[in-house]
Amino acid sequence: GIKTLVTIYHWDLPQCLEDEYGGWLSRKVVEDFEHYSAVCFEQFGGRVKDWLTFNEPWCSTVLGYANGEMAPGRKEAPDTEPYTAAHHIILAHARAVHRYRKDFQGAQKGKIGITLNMDWKEPLTTKPEDRAAAQRALDWQLGWFADPIWKGDYPESMKKRCGDRLPSFTEEEKQMIRGTSDFFGLNHYSTAYISAPEGQAKTISMWGNVQSGGYFDDQEVESTDDPTWKRTDMQWAVVPWGLRRMVEYIHHEYHPRGGIIITENGTAVADDDVQVAKQDTFRVEYYQGYIAQLHGAIKDGVDVRGYFAWSLMDNFEWALGYSKRFGMVHVDYTTQKRTPKASAKMFSKIAKTNVLTIPLSVLGDSGFVPIKPGAGCKTEKDNPQQHNE
């Protein structure tokens, strides 16, 4: 009964296209991506029914062209290059979807969409300026891609603040882009409180690097964590109620045809030792809390139709190498032996029975508790550039 959901692009641009014309900075990439996608549909469409054009385009653009933490490692023009790269990704996505619908979907009977990564952004206070800052934080990450695909154009806040640095779509392109996702794919891990900064905002990447200029200054937001929140081995805050608010926002803001599919949600735990990994209580309670909050949103009418745990097995975590373990199955990287953890057994039971059993204490901890005034903290994130794996 396993059904595949295949990602066409997960940050893996061929080096030859980067060398030839600058990759996502060139409009030439749009046609090449459409051709590549069509080859995938033709070769694998008989076995693959559901497709994602892009996984987390925010990462490709901001980490690739603003702070340079991921390929192609550019940070020289954070005021223009991330916006240019994103513009071409959106056009490439739309062209691939139209190609699928025109030439393949009728025969293959599949679905196609995009998945966006987004942590929930909660206003730090009820002040209008903090509410506006929280909305900007949503616009500059989620709305940047979701608004063109579900509404036809970029958020007004981005157009006003960025001016000519934000590329514009023609009317024909707006019509082509709008409606090019059969569902709303969401990768979600954490939450932050957002406020309007006093003076210039100081932002820190998820790997602990100071970010400034261009994209980072355009948002004009300050992020704060609650010091009472538990933290994963990635130092990401565990905030289950943030997932509920995130899907509620998407449901009411975009009304996605085909509903919402959680394409990633999970936690890294320091369970290198297989005996420790077998009883990964932290991960079990993480999933229990997040799934409980997701269930609450569904009960309230939010159209969520799927949930993928990240991840099935411990694996290569990008620039962090094998130092972080997200898997529900432990992998001995020397022998390749796989050992199911307690979280795997819990998740298997949910899949078989459609029932979540959760301790009252975990359920209680998963709900919203306001941050105490003045209690916010900044967290230094783990920097992959310090690792040599």
Phi, psi and chi 1 to 4 in degrees:
 res  aa     phi    psi   chi1   chi2   chi3   chi4
   1 GLY       -   12.0      -      -      -      -
   2 ILE   -74.8  132.0  -66.4  176.2      -      -
   3 LYS  -119.8  131.4 -174.1  178.2  179.2 -179.1
   4 THR   -87.0  147.3   55.5      -      -      -
   5 LEU  -129.0  106.8  176.3   61.8      -      -
   6 VAL  -102.5  132.5  171.4      -      -      -
   7 THR   -93.6  127.3  -59.7      -      -      -
   8 ILE   -79.2  -39.1  -62.4  173.0      -      -
   9 TYR  -133.5  117.1 -176.0   86.0      -      -
  10 HIS  -128.1   66.3 -165.5  143.5      -      -
  11 TRP    67.9   25.6  -43.5  -16.8      -      -
  12 ASP  -118.1   56.0   46.1    0.7      -      -
  13 LEU   -65.1  132.1 -177.2   83.6      -      -
  14 PRO   -58.1  134.2  -25.6   35.3      -      -
  15 GLN   -59.3  -31.8 -175.0   63.5   42.6      -
  16 CYS   -63.0  -33.1   61.4      -      -      -
  17 LEU   -76.5  -32.5  -57.7 -174.5      -      -
  18 GLU   -63.8  -43.2  179.7   70.6   22.7      -
  19 ASP   -70.5  -38.0  -64.2  -21.2      -      -
  20 GLU   -72.8  -46.7  180.0 -177.7  -16.7      -
  21 TYR  -142.1   14.7   51.8   65.8      -      -
  22 GLY    87.7   17.0      -      -      -      -
  23 GLY    60.1 -126.6      -      -      -      -
  24 TRP   -71.6   -6.5  -67.3  110.2      -      -
  25 LEU   -81.5  -10.2  -64.8  178.7      -      -
  26 SER  -110.8  140.9  170.9      -      -      -
  27 ARG   -68.5  -16.4 -160.5  178.1 -180.0   92.2
  28 LYS   -60.2  -27.0  -67.3 -180.0 -179.6  179.3
  29 VAL   -66.4  -24.1   75.7      -      -      -
  30 VAL   -61.2  -49.8  175.7      -      -      -
  31 GLU   -66.7  -38.0 -175.9  175.5  -11.2      -
  32 ASP   -65.1  -37.9  -76.2  -15.7      -      -
  33 PHE   -67.9  -39.6 -177.0   78.9      -      -
  34 GLU   -59.5  -43.7  179.7 -171.9  -11.0      -
  35 HIS   -63.3  -45.7  173.1   73.4      -      -
  36 TYR   -59.2  -44.3  157.8   61.2      -      -
  37 SER   -62.2  -42.0  -60.7      -      -      -
  38 ALA   -62.0  -37.4      -      -      -      -
  39 VAL   -62.5  -41.6  171.3      -      -      -
  40 CYS   -62.7  -45.9  -68.2      -      -      -
  41 PHE   -60.9  -42.7  -57.5  145.8      -      -
  42 GLU   -68.0  -42.0 -177.9  177.6    3.9      -
  43 GLN   -82.0  -33.0  -64.1  -62.3  -42.5      -
  44 PHE  -119.4   -4.4  -53.8  112.7      -      -
  45 GLY   -63.2  -20.5      -      -      -      -
  46 GLY   -71.2  -22.9      -      -      -      -
  47 ARG  -110.1  -21.1  -71.0  166.7  -73.9  169.9
  48 VAL  -107.4  123.4  175.8      -      -      -
  49 LYS  -102.2  -25.7  -63.9  -55.9  179.1 -174.0
  50 ASP  -123.7  135.4  -65.3  -22.8      -      -
  51 TRP  -127.6  147.1  -62.6   92.6      -      -
  52 LEU  -116.1  126.9  -67.4  171.4      -      -
  53 THR   -70.0  -50.1   54.1      -      -      -
  54 PHE  -133.1  141.2  -71.4   87.1      -      -
  55 ASN  -102.3  120.9  175.5   75.9      -      -
  56 GLU    50.8   63.2  -60.0 -174.9  -15.3      -
  57 PRO   -61.2  -22.6   21.0  -33.2      -      -
  58 TRP   -58.3  -40.8  178.8   90.0      -      -
  59 CYS   -66.2  -42.8  -68.5      -      -      -
  60 SER   -59.9  -37.7  -60.3      -      -      -
  61 THR   -87.8  -50.6   51.7      -      -      -
  62 VAL   -75.5  -46.7  173.6      -      -      -
  63 LEU   -74.7  -23.4  -55.8 -174.9      -      -
  64 GLY   -91.1  -30.9      -      -      -      -
  65 TYR  -127.4   -1.6  -64.1   90.4      -      -
  66 ALA  -115.1  -54.0      -      -      -      -
  67 ASN  -105.7   -7.5   66.9   16.5      -      -
  68 GLY    69.7   20.4      -      -      -      -
  69 GLU   -79.6  -18.2  -71.1 -178.5  -21.0      -
  70 MET  -131.9  171.1  -70.3 -169.0  178.1      -
  71 ALA   -57.5  139.5      -      -      -      -
  72 PRO   -88.3   15.0   33.5  -37.3      -      -
  73 GLY    74.1   31.6      -      -      -      -
  74 ARG   -96.1  137.1  -62.5 -179.6   62.9   87.8
  75 LYS  -145.6   16.0   54.0 -176.2  177.4 -178.8
  76 GLU   -77.2  -25.0  -65.0   78.8   14.1      -
  77 ALA  -137.2   65.3      -      -      -      -
  78 PRO   -69.2   -7.9   27.5  -35.8      -      -
  79 ASP   -85.2  -16.2   56.5  -26.8      -      -
  80 THR  -131.8  -44.3   57.6      -      -      -
  81 GLU   -61.5  -41.6  -72.4 -167.7   -3.9      -
  82 PRO   -62.6  -35.1   16.2  -28.3      -      -
  83 TYR   -69.5  -38.6  -61.2  125.0      -      -
  84 THR   -65.2  -46.9  -60.2      -      -      -
  85 ALA   -61.7  -43.4      -      -      -      -
  86 ALA   -63.1  -39.8      -      -      -      -
  87 HIS   -58.6  -44.2 -164.6   73.4      -      -
  88 HIS   -72.0  -33.8  -65.4  150.6      -      -
  89 ILE   -63.5  -43.7  -75.8  176.2      -      -
  90 ILE   -62.2  -44.0  -66.8  167.4      -      -
  91 LEU   -64.2  -40.8  -70.9  169.7      -      -
  92 ALA   -64.1  -41.9      -      -      -      -
  93 HIS   -57.2  -49.2  155.0   80.1      -      -
  94 ALA   -63.7  -41.7      -      -      -      -
  95 ARG   -63.2  -40.8  -72.3  -86.6  -67.2  -91.9
  96 ALA   -65.1  -41.3      -      -      -      -
  97 VAL   -64.6  -45.1  170.9      -      -      -
  98 HIS   -62.2  -38.0  -80.6  -76.3      -      -
  99 ARG   -63.8  -42.6 -176.3   68.4  174.9  -86.0
 100 TYR   -63.3  -46.8  179.7   70.8      -      -
 101 ARG   -65.7  -34.8  -71.0  174.8  175.5  173.1
 102 LYS   -75.5  -44.4  175.7  177.5  175.6  -71.8
 103 ASP  -109.5  -15.2  -64.6  -19.7      -      -
 104 PHE  -131.6  -35.6  -60.0   96.5      -      -
 105 GLN   -62.5  -36.8 -166.6  169.2   37.2      -
 106 GLY   -59.8  -40.4      -      -      -      -
 107 ALA   -85.4  -38.0      -      -      -      -
 108 GLN   -86.5  -19.2  -64.3  177.5    0.1      -
 109 LYS    60.8   37.0  -50.3  -62.7 -177.1 -176.4
 110 GLY  -105.2 -175.4      -      -      -      -
 111 LYS  -125.2  156.3  -62.8 -167.7  -64.3  -69.4
 112 ILE  -143.6  141.4 -170.8  166.8      -      -
 113 GLY  -160.4 -164.3      -      -      -      -
 114 ILE  -133.6  154.0 -167.5  169.3      -      -
 115 THR  -121.5  133.3 -160.7      -      -      -
 116 LEU  -117.3  140.3  -52.0  176.8      -      -
 117 ASN   -94.2  134.6   59.1  -60.5      -      -
 118 MET  -158.7  122.5 -169.1   68.5 -145.5      -
 119 ASP   -85.9  150.1  -66.7  -17.1      -      -
 120 TRP   -71.4  144.1  174.9 -118.0      -      -
 121 LYS  -119.2  106.1  -52.3  -62.0 -176.7 -178.4
 122 GLU   -98.4  130.2 -178.7   76.1   10.0      -
 123 PRO   -58.8  135.1  -21.4   32.4      -      -
 124 LEU   -66.0  -37.2 -178.7   62.0      -      -
 125 THR  -134.9 -178.8   72.6      -      -      -
 126 THR   -89.2    4.8   57.5      -      -      -
 127 LYS   -61.6  141.2  -64.5  177.5 -178.1  177.7
 128 PRO   -56.7  -36.9  -24.8   33.3      -      -
 129 GLU   -68.3  -31.4   54.8  -94.4   36.1      -
 130 ASP   -75.3  -36.4  -72.6   -9.6      -      -
 131 ARG   -64.3  -40.8  -69.9 -175.2  177.0  -83.6
 132 ALA   -66.1  -38.5      -      -      -      -
 133 ALA   -64.8  -41.3      -      -      -      -
 134 ALA   -62.6  -38.3      -      -      -      -
 135 GLN   -67.1  -38.4 -175.4   60.0   54.7      -
 136 ARG   -62.7  -40.2  -71.8 -164.0  -59.2  -85.3
 137 ALA   -60.1  -38.8      -      -      -      -
 138 LEU   -69.1  -41.1  -70.9  163.8      -      -
 139 ASP   -64.3  -42.9  -71.7  -12.2      -      -
 140 TRP   -77.1   -7.9 -106.2  -98.7      -      -
 141 GLN  -119.3  -56.0 -174.9  169.1  -16.0      -
 142 LEU   -83.3  -53.8 -171.7   75.5      -      -
 143 GLY   -62.1  -29.8      -      -      -      -
 144 TRP   -48.9  -40.5 -171.9    8.7      -      -
 145 PHE  -104.4  -37.3  -60.4   94.6      -      -
 146 ALA   -71.7  -38.7      -      -      -      -
 147 ASP   -60.9  -47.8  -85.1   31.5      -      -
 148 PRO   -60.1  -38.6  -25.6   35.7      -      -
 149 ILE   -76.4  -34.9  -66.3  170.1      -      -
 150 TRP  -103.7  -19.1  -84.3  -87.3      -      -
 151 LYS  -121.6  -20.7  -61.0 -179.8 -179.9 -178.5
 152 GLY   106.2   -5.7      -      -      -      -
 153 ASP  -163.1  168.9 -156.2   -0.6      -      -
 154 TYR   -66.9  157.3  -68.3  119.4      -      -
 155 PRO   -58.1  143.6  -23.3   33.5      -      -
 156 GLU   -59.3  -35.2  -74.3  -61.5  -40.1      -
 157 SER   -61.3  -39.6   60.0      -      -      -
 158 MET   -69.5  -41.2  -63.7 -171.9   72.9      -
 159 LYS   -64.7  -39.1  -68.4 -166.3  -73.4 -174.2
 160 LYS   -70.3  -42.5  -71.5  178.8 -179.5  178.6
 161 ARG   -80.5  -32.6  -77.4  176.0  168.8 -102.8
 162 CYS   -91.2  -26.2  -63.7      -      -      -
 163 GLY    59.3 -134.9      -      -      -      -
 164 ASP   -69.4  -12.9  -67.3  -18.6      -      -
 165 ARG   -71.2  -20.6  -67.7 -175.9  -68.2  108.7
 166 LEU   -93.8  115.4 -177.6   70.2      -      -
 167 PRO   -59.0  155.4  -21.3   32.7      -      -
 168 SER  -115.0  151.3   59.3      -      -      -
 169 PHE   -93.1  144.8  -61.8  111.8      -      -
 170 THR   -72.9  164.8   66.3      -      -      -
 171 GLU   -60.4  -37.6  -70.4  -56.9  -43.9      -
 172 GLU   -64.7  -40.3 -176.3  179.2    0.0      -
 173 GLU   -66.6  -39.1  -72.4  171.4  -20.3      -
 174 LYS   -58.3  -43.8  -68.7  176.7 -176.3  178.0
 175 GLN   -67.0  -36.3  -67.0  -58.5  -44.7      -
 176 MET   -67.0  -39.7  177.4 -170.8   70.4      -
 177 ILE   -76.9  -41.4  -65.2  165.2      -      -
 178 ARG   -62.0  130.3 -173.5  172.7 -175.7  177.4
 179 GLY    85.7   13.9      -      -      -      -
 180 THR   -92.9   46.1   52.9      -      -      -
 181 SER  -152.9  124.8 -163.6      -      -      -
 182 ASP   -78.4   -6.4  -66.4  -25.4      -      -
 183 PHE  -163.8  169.3   51.5   86.5      -      -
 184 PHE  -107.4  106.2 -162.9  117.2      -      -
 185 GLY   -84.5  132.8      -      -      -      -
 186 LEU  -131.8  125.4  172.2   68.0      -      -
 187 ASN  -101.6  124.2  -68.2   -5.0      -      -
 188 HIS  -139.2  135.9  175.6   88.0      -      -
 189 TYR  -131.9  -36.8  -70.3   93.1      -      -
 190 SER  -149.8 -170.4 -167.7      -      -      -
 191 THR  -148.9  154.2  -72.7      -      -      -
 192 ALA  -145.2  152.5      -      -      -      -
 193 TYR   -85.1  141.5  -76.2  100.4      -      -
 194 ILE  -122.6  138.2  -58.1  -64.8      -      -
 195 SER  -139.2  163.3   60.0      -      -      -
 196 ALA   -75.4  130.7      -      -      -      -
 197 PRO   -73.3  154.0   28.9  -35.1      -      -
 198 GLU   -93.8  107.1  -63.8 -179.7    4.9      -
 199 GLY    81.8 -157.5      -      -      -      -
 200 GLN   -72.5  133.2 -174.8  176.3    8.4      -
 201 ALA   -67.4  141.1      -      -      -      -
 202 LYS  -110.4  112.2  -64.1  179.5 -179.6  178.5
 203 THR  -111.2  148.9   62.1      -      -      -
 204 ILE  -125.7  133.5  -61.2  176.0      -      -
 205 SER   -68.7  168.1   76.5      -      -      -
 206 MET   -66.1   -8.6   67.4  175.1   68.2      -
 207 TRP  -109.6   13.5  -71.6  -79.9      -      -
 208 GLY    90.8    7.8      -      -      -      -
 209 ASN   -93.0  137.2  -64.2  -40.5      -      -
 210 VAL   -68.5  135.1  176.1      -      -      -
 211 GLN  -120.9  139.3  -55.6  170.7  134.5      -
 212 SER  -155.9  160.1   62.7      -      -      -
 213 GLY    85.7  151.0      -      -      -      -
 214 GLY    52.0 -122.8      -      -      -      -
 215 TYR   -48.7  -41.4  171.2   86.5      -      -
 216 PHE   -72.1  -37.2  -53.8  107.7      -      -
 217 ASP   -78.7  -28.0  -68.5  -12.9      -      -
 218 ASP   -59.8  -34.8  -70.1  -20.2      -      -
 219 GLN   -72.1  -39.1  -59.0  174.2   71.4      -
 220 GLU    56.2   63.1 -162.3  178.1   -0.6      -
 221 VAL  -134.5  154.0  -59.8      -      -      -
 222 GLU  -121.8  130.4 -164.6   81.2   37.7      -
 223 SER  -103.3  140.9  -63.8      -      -      -
 224 THR  -137.9  140.9  -58.4      -      -      -
 225 ASP  -108.2  154.7  -75.8   -3.1      -      -
 226 ASP   -85.3  123.0 -170.7  -33.0      -      -
 227 PRO   -64.9  -12.7   22.4  -32.8      -      -
 228 THR   -83.5  -12.1   65.6      -      -      -
 229 TRP   -68.7  138.7  -70.7  -19.6      -      -
 230 LYS   -69.8  160.3  -64.6  177.9 -178.9  178.5
 231 ARG  -131.8  144.3  -63.1 -159.5  168.4  -88.0
 232 THR   -82.2  179.3   72.9      -      -      -
 233 ASP   -70.7  -10.7 -164.7   35.7      -      -
 234 MET   -88.8   -1.5  -67.5  -73.8  -74.6      -
 235 GLN    66.6   23.7  -68.6  -54.6  -55.6      -
 236 TRP   -87.3  138.4  -62.3  -13.4      -      -
 237 ALA   -69.7  141.6      -      -      -      -
 238 VAL   -95.1  108.9  178.6      -      -      -
 239 VAL  -138.8   78.9 -166.7      -      -      -
 240 PRO   -57.1  -36.8  -27.1   36.6      -      -
 241 TRP   -64.2  -19.8   57.0  -96.8      -      -
 242 GLY   -66.0  -34.3      -      -      -      -
 243 LEU   -64.8  -41.4  175.3   56.9      -      -
 244 ARG   -61.1  -46.1  179.3  170.6 -174.7  165.1
 245 ARG   -67.5  -31.0  -63.6 -157.7  175.4 -176.4
 246 MET   -66.7  -47.9 -170.8   71.7 -102.1      -
 247 VAL   -70.8  -31.0  -63.9      -      -      -
 248 GLU   -63.7  -42.6  -71.3  172.1  -15.4      -
 249 TYR   -61.9  -48.4  175.9   85.3      -      -
 250 ILE   -61.4  -43.5  -68.2  169.8      -      -
 251 HIS   -59.9  -45.8  177.8   80.3      -      -
 252 HIS   -82.9  -26.9  -65.5  -64.2      -      -
 253 GLU   -84.1  -36.4 -174.1   72.1   14.9      -
 254 TYR  -118.0  -17.3  -61.7  107.0      -      -
 255 HIS    45.6   56.1  -48.4  -74.2      -      -
 256 PRO   -65.7  126.6   23.4  -32.8      -      -
 257 ARG   -65.1  128.5  176.9  169.7   61.6   96.1
 258 GLY    91.9   -1.4      -      -      -      -
 259 GLY    74.0 -169.2      -      -      -      -
 260 ILE  -107.5  135.4  -58.7  165.2      -      -
 261 ILE  -119.5  121.0  -61.2  175.9      -      -
 262 ILE   -76.8  107.6  -51.1  -58.8      -      -
 263 THR   -92.1  -15.1   42.0      -      -      -
 264 GLU  -151.8  134.4  -75.4 -175.0   26.5      -
 265 ASN  -162.9  126.6  177.7 -124.1      -      -
 266 GLY   176.6 -172.5      -      -      -      -
 267 THR  -146.0  144.8  178.9      -      -      -
 268 ALA   -88.8  135.7      -      -      -      -
 269 VAL  -131.7  141.7  177.6      -      -      -
 270 ALA   -78.9   76.4      -      -      -      -
 271 ASP  -122.7   54.9   50.6   10.3      -      -
 272 ASP   -60.2  -42.9  -69.6  -10.3      -      -
 273 ASP   -70.8  125.8 -177.1  -87.5      -      -
 274 VAL   -63.7  -33.2   67.0      -      -      -
 275 GLN   -67.9  -37.1  -63.5  -55.0  -40.3      -
 276 VAL   -68.3  -41.0  173.6      -      -      -
 277 ALA   -62.5  -32.0      -      -      -      -
 278 LYS   -60.0  -28.0  -72.9 -180.0  179.3  179.6
 279 GLN  -117.8   66.3  -62.4  -61.5  -35.2      -
 280 ASP   -85.5   68.7   59.3  -21.6      -      -
 281 THR   -58.0  -38.8  -57.3      -      -      -
 282 PHE   -59.5  -44.0 -175.2   93.7      -      -
 283 ARG   -69.9  -39.9 -174.8  177.0  -72.7  106.7
 284 VAL   -56.7  -48.9  166.9      -      -      -
 285 GLU   -69.9  -30.3  -66.5 -177.8   -9.8      -
 286 TYR   -60.0  -53.0  178.3   99.5      -      -
 287 TYR   -63.2  -40.7  -78.2  123.8      -      -
 288 GLN   -59.1  -46.1  -71.3  172.6  -26.2      -
 289 GLY   -65.4  -46.3      -      -      -      -
 290 TYR   -68.5  -41.5  -85.8   82.3      -      -
 291 ILE   -67.3  -36.0  -66.7  172.5      -      -
 292 ALA   -62.6  -42.8      -      -      -      -
 293 GLN   -68.7  -35.3  -72.3  -63.2  -44.9      -
 294 LEU   -65.1  -40.5 -168.8   63.2      -      -
 295 HIS   -62.0  -38.9  179.1 -105.6      -      -
 296 GLY   -61.7  -39.7      -      -      -      -
 297 ALA   -64.9  -41.6      -      -      -      -
 298 ILE   -62.1  -42.5  -65.5  170.0      -      -
 299 LYS   -60.2  -31.3  -74.6  179.2   63.6  177.9
 300 ASP   -86.1    5.8  -74.3  -14.9      -      -
 301 GLY   103.9    2.6      -      -      -      -
 302 VAL   -73.3  133.1  176.1      -      -      -
 303 ASP   -86.4   82.6 -171.6    5.4      -      -
 304 VAL  -106.0  125.7  178.6      -      -      -
 305 ARG  -117.4   -4.1  -56.2 -167.7 -170.9 -176.5
 306 GLY  -163.2  158.6      -      -      -      -
 307 TYR  -149.3  122.4  176.2   93.2      -      -
 308 PHE  -110.6  127.0  -72.7   80.9      -      -
 309 ALA   -81.7  138.4      -      -      -      -
 310 TRP  -112.5  108.1 -173.3  -96.9      -      -
 311 SER  -144.4  168.2  174.2      -      -      -
 312 LEU   -60.1  -50.4  172.4   62.8      -      -
 313 MET  -128.3  153.3  -64.5 -174.4  -66.3      -
 314 ASP   -56.6  139.1  -64.8  -30.4      -      -
 315 ASN  -152.6 -169.8   55.2   35.2      -      -
 316 PHE   -80.4  113.8 -169.1   81.3      -      -
 317 GLU   -97.4   64.6 -176.5   55.9   31.1      -
 318 TRP    48.8 -129.1  -64.3  101.5      -      -
 319 ALA   -68.1  -12.4      -      -      -      -
 320 LEU   -87.4   -1.0  -69.3  169.6      -      -
 321 GLY    59.2 -136.0      -      -      -      -
 322 TYR   -98.0   18.2  -66.7  108.8      -      -
 323 SER   -81.4  -14.8   66.3      -      -      -
 324 LYS  -120.7  133.6  -57.1  -62.7  178.3 -177.3
 325 ARG  -114.7  113.0  -67.2  179.0  178.2  -93.1
 326 PHE  -100.0   -9.9  -82.0   84.0      -      -
 327 GLY   -72.2  151.1      -      -      -      -
 328 MET   -85.7   -9.3  -67.5 -170.9  -68.4      -
 329 VAL  -121.2  124.6  174.7      -      -      -
 330 HIS   -74.1  137.6  179.8  -85.8      -      -
 331 VAL  -118.6  123.2  177.4      -      -      -
 332 ASP   -81.7  110.0 -175.5  -43.5      -      -
 333 TYR   -71.6  -13.1  -66.5  128.5      -      -
 334 THR   -85.6  -46.5  -58.9      -      -      -
 335 THR   -99.9  -14.5   66.3      -      -      -
 336 GLN    69.5   13.8  -64.7  -62.6  -58.4      -
 337 LYS   -68.2  134.9 -178.6  179.2  179.6 -179.3
 338 ARG  -104.2  133.5  -87.5   72.6  160.8  161.6
 339 THR  -132.5  116.4  -55.8      -      -      -
 340 PRO   -62.4  138.5  -22.8   34.2      -      -
 341 LYS   -93.8  172.5  -54.0  174.8 -173.0  180.0
 342 ALA   -59.3  -34.9      -      -      -      -
 343 SER   -63.6  -33.5   56.4      -      -      -
 344 ALA   -65.3  -41.7      -      -      -      -
 345 LYS   -66.9  -39.5  -61.9  174.5 -177.4  178.3
 346 MET   -63.4  -45.3  177.4 -147.4   68.7      -
 347 PHE   -67.3  -36.7 -157.8   77.2      -      -
 348 SER   -62.2  -39.9  175.9      -      -      -
 349 LYS   -66.1  -40.4 -176.2  177.3  179.5 -179.4
 350 ILE   -62.4  -43.2  -66.0  173.1      -      -
 351 ALA   -63.7  -36.9      -      -      -      -
 352 LYS   -76.9  -37.6  -70.7  177.7  179.9  177.2
 353 THR  -107.3  -15.9   65.4      -      -      -
 354 ASN    59.7   32.0 -161.5   32.7      -      -
 355 VAL  -128.6  131.1  173.7      -      -      -
 356 LEU  -104.4  120.1  168.9   66.8      -      -
 357 THR  -100.6  123.2  -57.8      -      -      -
 358 ILE  -138.8  132.3  178.9  172.2      -      -
 359 PRO   -61.0  145.3  -21.2   32.8      -      -
 360 LEU   -58.7  -33.9  -72.6  175.9      -      -
 361 SER   -66.3  -39.7   59.5      -      -      -
 362 VAL   -69.9  -40.5  176.6      -      -      -
 363 LEU   -62.0  -43.0  179.9   61.6      -      -
 364 GLY   -63.7  -41.1      -      -      -      -
 365 ASP   -68.6  -20.1  -70.8  -16.3      -      -
 366 SER   -78.7  -15.3   72.8      -      -      -
 367 GLY   -82.7  168.1      -      -      -      -
 368 PHE   -70.7  129.9  174.5   70.4      -      -
 369 VAL  -131.1  119.5  176.9      -      -      -
 370 PRO   -61.6  146.0  -18.6   30.6      -      -
 371 ILE   -68.9  142.4 -172.8  172.9      -      -
 372 LYS   -73.6  137.9  -67.0 -178.8  179.6  178.6
 373 PRO   -53.2  129.0  -26.2   35.2      -      -
 374 GLY    79.4    5.2      -      -      -      -
 375 ALA   -94.5   -0.2      -      -      -      -
 376 GLY   -63.8  155.8      -      -      -      -
 377 CYS  -141.4  156.8   65.8      -      -      -
 378 LYS  -101.7  145.3  -56.4  -64.2  179.4 -174.1
 379 THR  -122.2  126.7  -58.2      -      -      -
 380 GLU   -74.7  121.4  -70.5  -68.2  -33.1      -
 381 LYS   -87.5  156.9  -59.5  -66.1 -173.2 -179.0
 382 ASP   -66.5  129.3 -164.3   -1.9      -      -
 383 ASN   -98.7  113.2 -175.9   -7.7      -      -
 384 PRO   -64.3  -21.7   25.0  -34.2      -      -
 385 GLN   -69.0  -10.7  -63.9  172.9   -0.9      -
 386 GLN   -89.1   -3.6  -63.3  173.0   -4.6      -
 387 HIS  -104.5  152.5  -67.7 -100.5      -      -
 388 ASN  -121.5   15.8  -62.7  -48.2      -      -
 389 GLU   -63.7      -  -74.1   84.3   -9.8      -
